[in-house]
């Protein structure tokens, strides 16, 4: 396997490069009979597009989704779903001076060492541009999850040292940072704009929450739900950390503090707290799935940096082009998509393993 496909039953294969002709995805294993329109997919893709502000790249791709197969009369047929968007606003000349240079924080060096050749224009296959394919597939996955009333949403909880202190779900899509705390969002935006003016960038922490989770998703021992979710999220460029529930904070807690005590509410077994983040033994518990994600600062910055070229000679670079100063708001729909794909795959696997014939 070349590492371009994800999933065991709901299989997603992405293709394309940052400055190639197009980027696309093939979704195989999607159940038939799911109602989905081009507009449903376009809506998710548009959430990933740059906002046009100082915190995101100035590259303005239209990202018009084109469905090639697998959907007939706005309904999935059970056949492979193929979709693409065309690249139209790539500025390849911005990268000509970097053809033989290893940019700090990028995959230039590792791709060169692994393949002996690389598409240096915008990072090629390693570019965050590739994630548009994931969002198209994620839109399909979300429609499948709708059948089970499973809802996924993400929000920014920290940028730099600025942390969200309040939570208002309605506020998330109202600000550039997709933060549920309006006051914190304004501070985050000002901070990132300041860094952008200085030629720098900022990291962030995101949170993904999944509501109406069923009990029983996840397989022992190596396909535990959090294990597959972590792999899915870590496959996104720029992700450097993933935790569930209390995460690393649990290392400083006592067992009596961290354990989620069981109780019965209206005939259902529930927990008083959710420190585990929605899984026990790698299997979903029915509580909300809660995932925190660490996003590194974008590596392409305007400040001068020291590096080496492919001949191992020292060079000084100043990266031109159009780049994000903070990736948090654009990573959220990508992370939601990877979570959605993972959950659909496990839903289908769970149905297959039960004796329902």
C-alpha positions in Angstrom: 0.0 0.0 0.0 1.3 3.5 -0.9 -0.5 5.2 2.0 -3.1 7.1 -0.1 -6.1 5.1 1.1 -7.9 5.1 4.4 -10.5 2.7 5.9 -11.4 -0.9 5.7 -15.1 -0.9 4.5 -15.7 2.8 3.9 -12.5 3.3 1.9 -11.3 6.7 0.9 -8.5 7.3 -1.6 -7.2 10.8 -2.3 -5.1 12.0 -5.2 -3.6 15.1 -6.6 -0.9 17.7 -5.8 -1.0 21.3 -4.7 -0.1 22.8 -8.1 -1.3 19.9 -10.3 -4.3 20.1 -12.6 -6.8 18.9 -10.0 -7.3 17.2 -6.7 -9.8 14.5 -6.1 -11.1 11.5 -4.1 -12.7 8.2 -4.6 -15.0 6.9 -1.8 -15.8 3.2 -2.1 -18.0 1.2 0.3 -20.6 4.0 0.9 -24.0 2.5 1.4 -26.6 3.0 -1.3 -29.7 5.1 -0.7 -28.0 8.0 1.1 -29.5 11.4 0.0 -26.7 13.8 -0.9 -26.4 16.7 -3.3 -23.4 18.6 -4.8 -24.5 21.5 -2.6 -24.0 19.3 0.5 -20.4 18.6 -0.4 -19.8 22.1 -1.6 -20.9 23.5 1.7 -18.2 21.6 3.6 -15.5 22.4 1.0 -16.3 26.1 1.3 -15.8 25.9 5.1 -12.2 24.8 4.4 -11.5 27.6 1.9 -9.5 30.7 3.0 -11.5 33.4 4.7 -9.8 36.3 2.7 -8.5 37.7 6.0 -4.9 38.4 7.2 -4.9 35.1 9.1 -5.3 32.8 6.0 -3.6 32.4 2.7 -4.4 34.8 -0.2 -4.6 31.8 -2.6 -8.3 31.9 -3.7 -9.3 28.7 -5.3 -13.0 28.4 -6.2 -12.9 24.7 -5.3 -16.0 24.0 -7.3 -16.9 20.3 -6.6 -17.6 18.1 -9.6 -19.1 14.6 -8.9 -18.0 12.1 -11.5 -19.7 8.9 -10.3 -21.5 7.1 -7.6 -24.4 9.5 -7.1 -27.5 9.4 -9.2 -30.5 11.7 -8.8 -28.9 13.0 -5.5 -28.7 9.5 -4.1 -25.7 7.2 -3.5 -25.9 4.1 -5.7 -23.5 1.9 -3.7 -20.9 2.3 -6.4 -17.5 4.2 -6.0 -18.1 7.9 -5.6 -15.5 10.0 -7.5 -15.2 13.7 -7.0 -12.7 16.5 -7.9 -11.9 20.2 -7.8 -9.6 21.9 -10.3 -6.6 24.0 -9.3 -7.0 27.5 -10.8 -5.0 30.0 -8.7 -1.7 28.3 -8.2 1.5 30.5 -8.5 4.2 27.9 -9.2 6.8 30.6 -10.0 6.7 31.5 -6.3 8.5 28.3 -5.6 11.1 28.3 -8.4 13.8 29.6 -6.2 13.1 26.8 -3.7 13.5 24.0 -6.1 16.6 22.6 -4.5 16.2 24.1 -1.1 15.0 22.2 2.1 12.5 24.5 3.8 12.5 24.3 7.6 9.4 22.5 8.9 8.4 21.1 5.5 8.6 17.7 3.9 11.1 18.7 1.2 14.1 16.8 2.8 12.2 13.6 3.7 10.4 13.4 0.3 13.8 13.8 -1.5 15.4 11.1 0.6 12.4 8.7 0.2 11.5 9.1 -3.4 14.6 10.8 -5.0 12.2 13.2 -6.7 9.6 15.7 -5.5 7.1 18.2 -6.8 8.5 21.4 -5.1 5.6 23.6 -6.2 3.7 24.3 -3.0 4.8 21.1 -1.4 3.2 18.9 -4.0 1.5 15.9 -2.3 2.6 16.9 1.2 0.8 20.3 0.9 -2.3 21.0 3.1 -4.0 21.6 -0.2 -4.5 17.9 -0.5 -7.0 18.0 2.4 -9.7 19.3 0.1 -10.0 15.7 -1.0 -10.6 14.6 2.6 -13.3 17.2 3.1 -15.2 16.0 0.0 -15.1 12.5 1.4 -16.0 13.8 4.8 -19.1 15.5 3.5 -20.3 12.1 2.3 -19.4 10.5 5.6 -21.3 13.1 7.5 -24.4 12.4 5.5 -24.1 8.7 6.4 -23.8 9.6 10.0 -26.9 11.8 9.8 -28.8 8.5 9.4 -27.8 7.7 13.0 -28.2 11.3 14.1 -24.5 11.5 14.9 -23.2 15.1 14.8 -19.7 16.4 14.7 -18.4 19.9 15.3 -15.0 21.4 16.0 -13.9 24.7 17.6 -10.6 26.4 18.5 -9.8 26.4 22.2 -6.4 28.0 22.1 -4.2 30.1 19.9 -0.7 30.9 21.2 -1.3 31.4 24.9 -4.8 32.8 24.4 -7.4 30.3 25.7 -11.2 30.2 25.3 -13.0 30.4 28.6 -16.6 30.3 27.5 -18.5 28.0 25.2 -21.3 29.2 22.9 -21.9 26.7 20.1 -23.7 29.4 18.0 -20.6 31.6 18.0 -18.3 29.0 16.3 -19.1 29.9 12.7 -19.5 33.6 13.4 -15.8 34.4 13.8 -12.7 33.9 11.7 -11.1 31.7 14.3 -14.1 29.3 14.7 -13.9 29.8 18.5 -16.9 29.3 20.7 -15.8 32.2 23.0 -16.4 35.6 21.2 -14.1 37.6 23.4 -11.3 35.1 23.1 -11.8 34.9 19.4 -11.2 38.6 19.0 -8.0 38.4 21.0 -6.8 35.4 18.9 -7.4 37.2 15.6 -5.5 40.3 16.7 -2.6 38.1 17.9 -2.4 36.2 14.7 -2.7 39.4 12.6 0.2 40.9 14.6 2.3 37.8 13.9 1.4 37.9 10.2 2.6 41.5 10.0 5.9 40.4 11.6 6.3 37.6 9.1 5.6 34.9 11.6 2.8 32.3 12.4 1.0 30.7 15.4 0.0 27.2 16.5 -3.3 26.3 18.1 -5.3 23.7 19.9 -8.6 22.5 18.5 -11.4 20.4 20.0 -13.7 18.0 18.2 -16.9 16.9 19.9 -19.2 14.1 18.6 -22.8 14.1 19.9 -25.2 11.1 19.9 -22.5 8.5 19.9 -23.7 4.9 19.8 -22.2 2.3 22.2 -19.9 -0.4 20.9 -17.8 1.2 18.1 -14.2 0.0 18.1 -12.4 -3.3 17.7 -9.8 -5.0 19.9 -6.8 -4.9 20.0 -5.2 -2.7 17.4 -8.3 -1.2 15.8 -9.5 0.5 19.0 -11.7 3.5 18.1 -9.3 6.1 19.6 -6.4 4.4 17.9 -8.0 4.7 14.5 -9.2 8.2 15.2 -5.7 9.2 16.3 -4.2 7.7 13.1 -6.8 9.6 11.0 -6.2 12.9 12.7 -2.4 12.5 12.7 -2.5 11.9 8.9 -3.6 15.6 8.5 -0.6 17.8 7.7 0.5 20.1 10.6 -1.0 17.9 13.4 1.5 17.3 16.3 -0.7 16.0 19.1 -4.0 14.2 19.8 -5.6 13.4 23.1 -9.0 12.2 24.4 -11.0 13.4 27.3 -8.7 14.6 30.1 -5.7 13.6 27.9 -2.4 14.5 29.4 -4.1 16.2 32.3 -5.0 12.8 33.6 -1.4 12.1 34.3 -1.7 14.5 37.2 -5.0 13.2 38.6 -5.8 10.4 41.0 -7.7 7.4 39.9 -10.6 8.4 42.2 -10.6 11.8 40.4 -10.2 10.5 36.8 -12.6 7.5 36.9 -16.0 8.1 35.4 -18.6 6.7 37.8 -21.5 4.8 36.3 -25.1 5.6 37.0 -28.5 4.7 35.5 -30.6 7.5 34.0 -34.0 6.8 32.5 -33.1 3.1 32.1 -29.7 3.8 30.4 -26.2 3.3 31.8 -24.4 6.7 31.7 -21.4 8.2 33.5 -21.4 11.2 35.8 -18.3 12.6 34.2 -16.6 12.1 30.8 -12.9 12.2 31.6 -12.4 9.2 29.3 -13.6 11.3 26.3 -16.2 8.8 25.1 -14.4 5.5 24.9 -13.6 2.7 27.4 -11.2 -0.1 26.4 -11.0 1.4 22.9 -14.8 1.0 22.4 -17.3 3.9 22.4 -19.3 4.2 25.6 -22.2 6.3 24.3 -20.9 9.5 25.9 -19.7 12.4 23.8 -16.5 11.8 21.9 -14.1 14.6 22.9 -10.8 15.0 21.1 -8.1 17.7 21.5 -5.8 18.4 18.6 -2.5 20.3 18.6 -1.8 22.2 15.4 1.8 23.4 14.8 2.5 27.0 13.6 2.6 27.1 9.7 6.1 26.5 8.6 6.0 28.9 5.6 6.9 32.2 7.2 8.3 35.5 5.7 11.2 35.7 8.1 14.6 34.9 6.8 15.8 31.4 7.8 18.9 29.4 7.6 18.8 26.0 5.9 20.7 23.8 3.4 20.1 22.8 -0.2 20.1 19.4 -1.9 23.9 19.7 -2.3 24.2 20.2 1.5 25.3 23.8 1.2 24.2 26.5 3.6 21.6 28.9 2.2 19.4 31.7 3.6 15.8 31.7 2.4 12.9 34.0 2.6 9.7 32.2 1.7 7.5 34.0 -0.8 4.0 33.0 -1.8 0.7 33.0 0.0 0.4 31.2 3.3 -1.7 30.9 6.4 -0.6 32.6 9.6 -2.7 30.2 11.7 -4.2 27.0 10.4 -6.8 26.5 13.2 -10.0 27.6 11.4 -9.2 25.7 8.2 -8.0 22.5 9.9 -11.4 22.2 11.8 -13.4 21.0 8.8 -10.6 18.6 7.8 -10.4 17.1 11.3 -14.2 16.8 11.4 -14.0 14.9 8.0 -11.4 12.5 9.3 -13.4 11.8 12.4 -16.5 11.3 10.3 -14.8 8.8 7.9 -13.5 6.8 10.9 -16.9 6.6 12.6 -18.6 5.5 9.4 -16.0 2.8 8.8 -16.5 1.6 12.3 -20.3 1.7 12.1 -20.2 -0.5 9.0 -17.7 -2.8 10.6 -19.9 -3.1 13.7 -22.9 -3.9 11.6 -20.9 -6.6 9.7 -19.7 -8.3 12.8 -23.1 -8.7 14.4 -25.2 -11.8 13.5 -28.1 -9.9 11.9 -28.5 -12.3 8.9 
